[in-house]
Amino acid sequence: MTTTAPRQARAIERREHLLDAAAQVFAQRGYSDAQMDEIAAAADTSKGGLYFHFPNKEALIAAVIGRAGDILRRRVTRAMTAAGDDPVARAEAALATLVNTLAAHRSLARVLAAESLGSSTTARESVAKIEDEYVALIADELRSALASGRLSNLDAPLDPELTARAWVGMVRSLLTAWAAGRVSAPLDRIYPELRRLMLRSAGVPLESNHLATHAKE
């Protein structure tokens, strides 16, 4: 028991170190051009040591994206809980947390960008799964907002799932362009305009300031 726990802790720490190195290389080179040798060198380990944990590059990119999803999920859950019971505030908190987290980790944003995924079907499916998860999450909050009368400025019936997909798509498009350097302005200057567009599309009064608050947390 006393020797097993430290070994497990070291194995977990080593795996995290490998994933950090892989994320950096994938972000810099893209999936197609990244080589396992490069990742091993970046992690200061042997190629055999890397293959001990990950049998191939597909498994490695899937693990990098899976960890990113776990990090985002934990942070979004905390933010939504802190936002209270207002469904609009919860939806805003979720999207603001996505932006804040990826803005703080540009390499992570680049790994999740479509152009970085290259020919990896596994990577694309993994990112699509994360995106679908947040679409479902936001759609649930929009349904609650509709049921409670929170969306008061609608001029046509709102489709919660379609609106949620549009919101998540706008956030992802912005982050992809920013991570690739095609958008030079800092996100804290860009995001308020994106927020305005999202709120107006759902009939939320623009005086709502939930997202601005959560974006600073």
N, C-alpha and C positions, 0 to 999 in steps of 0.2 A: 504493500500500500504506500509506504513512505517513498519508494523509488519510482513507482508508477506515476504518481501525480506530477512530480517535477518533469518527468519525461514527456508527459502529455502536454504540459504547459510549454515546454521547449518546442515541441512539434507544432503546436498551434502558433506560437510566436514565429517559428521559421516559415510556416505556411503564409502567414500574414506578410512577412517580409518579401516572400516571393511574389505575392499578389501585388504588393506596392511597386516592386520593380517592373512587373509585367504591365501594370497600368501605365507607368511612365513610358515604357517602350511602345506599347500599342498607341498611346496618345501621340507620340512623336512620329512614329513610322506608319501607323495604320496597320490593320490586321494583316493584310496581304504581304506587306514588305517586312514586317517584324519577323525576326528569326529567333528560334529557341536559344541559339548560342548567345545572341545579344542579351536576351533576358537573363540567362544564367550569369553572364558577365556583370550585368547591372545589379544583380542580387549578390554578387561576390560568392558564387557557388559554382560547382561543376555542372556540366550538362546532365550528367547522370543523376546528380542530386535534384535537379529540376524535374527530370523525368520520373524520379521516385514518387513525387507528389502529384504530377500531372502527366498522363501518358502521351499527350499530344497537344498541339497548339489550340485545337478546338476545345478541349477540356479546360485549358488554361483561360481562354477568353470567356468561356461560360462561367468559370469560377469568379473572374474579375467582375463580370456583369452581375452575377448573383450576389456577390458581396455588396456591390453598389446598391442593388435593390434592397438588401437588408438594412443598410445604413439609412437610406431614404425612408424606408418604412418606419423605422424606429423614431426618426426625427419628426416625420409627419404625424404619427400617432400622438406624440407628446404635444405638438403644436395644436392639433385639433382638440385635444382634451383641454388644453389651457384656454382655448377660444370660447369654451362654454357651450351653451345649448343653441345659440343662433346658427342655423344651418348655413347662412351666407358667410358668416364669420368663419365657420369651420372650413368651408370650401376655400375661402380666401387664404386661410392659414395654411392649408395643404399646399396650394400653389406657391405661396410666398416661400414656404420652407423648401420646396423643390428648387426654386431659383436661388435662394440663399446658400443652400448646400452645394449646388453645382458651381455657383459663382466663386465659392471659397476653394473649390477643387477643380481648377480648369482642366487638369488632365483627365479627371473623371468625366467631365462634360464632353471632352473630345472623344473619349472611348465610347460613349453612348451615342455619338453623332453618326448619322447614317453613312457618311463618306469614310469614316474610320473603320467601319465594319467589313468593308471589302467583300470578299467572296464567301464569308462565313455565314452559312444558313443558320447554324446554331446561335451565333451572336445576334443575328437579326431577329430570330424568333424569341430570344431571351429579352431583348429590348422591347419588342412588341408586347410581350407578356407584361412587362412592367408598365408600359403605357396603358394597356387595357385595364390593369389594376387601378390606376389612378382615374381613368375615365369612369369606371364603375363607382369609385369612391365619390367623385365629384357629382356624378349623376344622382346618387342617393341623397346627397345634401340638397341638390336642386329640387328633387321631388318633395323633400320635407319643406323646403322654402315655399314651393307652390301650394302645398297643402295648408300651410300656416298663413297664407296671404302675404308673405314677405316680399314677393315680386309684384310690385304694384304698378309698374310703368310699362307693362306689356301691351303692345298693339296687335299681337297675334298670339295664338297658342304656342307655348314653348315646349320643345322636345328636350327633356332633360339629358338624355344620352347624347343626342346630336350636339347640344350646347356644350356638354362636358368634353366631348371629343374635340370640339373646336377650341375650347380653352386650353386643354392639354397640348393640342397641336400648335397653338400659338406660342406657348411657353417653350415647347421643344424646338420650334423653328428659331426662336430668338436665341436660345442657349446654343444651338448648333452654330448659328452665324457668329455669335460672340466668341465661342470657343475656337473657331477657325480663324478668328481675326478679321472677319468681314464686317464686324461691327466694332468700332473703336471706342465708342462712348461707354462709360461705366454703367453697369446694370441698374444702379440706384437712380440713374437719370432716365433710363429707357423704360423701366418697369412701370412707373406711374401712368404712362400713356397706354401701355398694354392693359393695365388694370382698368382704366377708364373704358376701353373698348370692350373688355369682358363684362364689366358690370352693366353697361348700356345694352349689350346683346341679351342679357337676361332680365332686363327690366328692373334692375336694382337702383334705387335712388343714389345719385352720385355723391350726395353728402355723406354716404356710408364711408367710414374711415378705417374699417377693420384691417384691410390689407396693408395700408400704410403703417399701421401699428405693428402688425406681425412681421412686416418686412424688416423692421429694425431690430427684432429680437435675436 
